[in-house]
């Protein structure tokens, strides 16, 4: 490796000055066909045995397993920081960088550990900052380190799970690059045997769910270990307008986390349809239902690792209202009560508040007063609510009545109200 890198460096100079700064830094770029994957294997891998994708150095070539030395390849010494010697690592000079692939056949890598400091060969001089980038994002910075004083040797231990690229950077300490000979020592990449490709599949292509109800769908996860965050993403063309106040609200995934062990595991996922879909097409046969492909996405450490698509068919409820007169017929000018009954198919999982609207045009002389008595209750599987009404009419008539379910308004027809007439009758006073 030293010979390969040296062949790409600048030519040797006579009597190099260790305090000088190179006017033309050494630069190396690997050939396109040099490697598609590293030789990373399960266990501990010394990074100094892996090939560089790109590299640059402020004074001669980067040295492998020895200090930077001068401008000739292989002219460095034993890596030494604060009197301690190391057999593996890189000798560099600010400003420098070295980029490595973290892809390895048959292995997935999860941890990177490395020591750092200014080499003793500059005799206490120099100041640098060590930085580690993962997939282009700064993951570690040492702050300014100097060639003398306490804390001359530091260690970094980083989680590299799912990362594809590692970059080691050394910059000057803000006072120029003179004597900035820096060492990366004992750089190790820890890997595990690669398992199956992370993926998630559904045991069915679609699932049916009724508004205001729950449903369960089985998802099988393979090749994923540890805690996983789940989210359900509606399609881009999911309707966001329509009649419902606030627009549409898609189906909700209630199972949002799961812990996996790598082997294939089937997990029941709970779905809820709290509403409001708020829109349907009255002309293409989809009235009262919303059938769309949703994508289940599994993430770890903020990174999406697997996904699968399933069609969720959300259906409307069937509403059948009626009116009861527990105290006999209503009479004009006399307060009376009636009960609105709503049969919901399929039956609701929770009690929803009933609402009532009346159209009294031509039916009663003013005033007409309708007041709910208490809240909605459940009786024999039916939703019921009692009302009190007073009408000043002196003749027999009927009222057009609109009955709806609380916040379901907006899902079916214009306001998810069911209209019926000639059911609430007011009889003239004898």
Beta strands, then each sheet from edge to edge (+ up, - down):
strand 1: 26-29
strand 2: 43-46
strand 3: 54-57
strand 4: 63-64
strand 5: 79-81
strand 6: 84-86
strand 7: 89-93
strand 8: 96-101
strand 9: 107-118
strand 10: 127-134
strand 11: 137-146
strand 12: 154-159
strand 13: 165-172
strand 14: 181-193
strand 15: 199-202
strand 16: 206-210
strand 17: 214-222
strand 18: 225-233
strand 19: 252-253
strand 20: 257-261
strand 21: 265-272
strand 22: 289-300
strand 23: 303-315
strand 24: 318-324
strand 25: 330-331
strand 26: 336-345
strand 27: 354-359
strand 28: 368-379
strand 29: 382-391
strand 30: 397-405
strand 31: 417-427
sheet 1: 1+ 3- 8+ 13- 10+ 11-
sheet 2: 2+ 14- 7+ 4-
sheet 3: 2+ 14- 9+ 12-
sheet 4: 5+ 6-
sheet 5: 15+ 17- 21+ 19-
sheet 6: 16+ 23+ 22- 18+ 20-
sheet 7: 24+ 26- 29+ 28-
sheet 8: 25+ 31+ 30- 27+
end
